[in-house]
Amino acid sequence: MRFSQIDFYLLLLIFISLFASLSASTFISDGIFGSSVSGERRLLQAKKQCPVSLEFQNYTIITDKCKGPDYRPELCCSAFKEFACPFAEQLNDLSNDCATTMFSYINLHGRYPPGLFSSECKEGQNGLECPASPPDSSRNSKRSAGQKKTCDLLMIVVVLLLSMQFM
């Protein structure tokens, strides 16, 4: 069975769009700062415990770069993103206490003024944009590992389709 050029380009387009959708950037929602006003009643609603152990994370990522008394937004926000982006999915889940726990530890280690990050770190309506892959590969999530496998599989399929084209 031979593929026509149209079939080949159609398959290639499908795989490229699949790859692009899997490697899209993620965001850290503004909701983690706790400043959003909601019409819901949340009295006595217990939040789930954070599935990520935030207690033993490397907070020097933030404390080494974000120093007072002049907290420079470009340094503080980039450090905050570097630290928080690997946990974006958990931090954006408002049914758990990850954001509260993370900010407690950030303030414990850095003794920052209240609201420093929420007032200084703004990028858009979706919140802070995280890179597609975190800079520290040791903290990659299961999703990132799945994206790598998908990318490898995609490359194999493309190579096979190309080789079939020239047979």
Beta strands, then each sheet from edge to edge (+ up, - down):
strand 1: 26-28
strand 2: 128-130
sheet 1: 1+ 2-
end
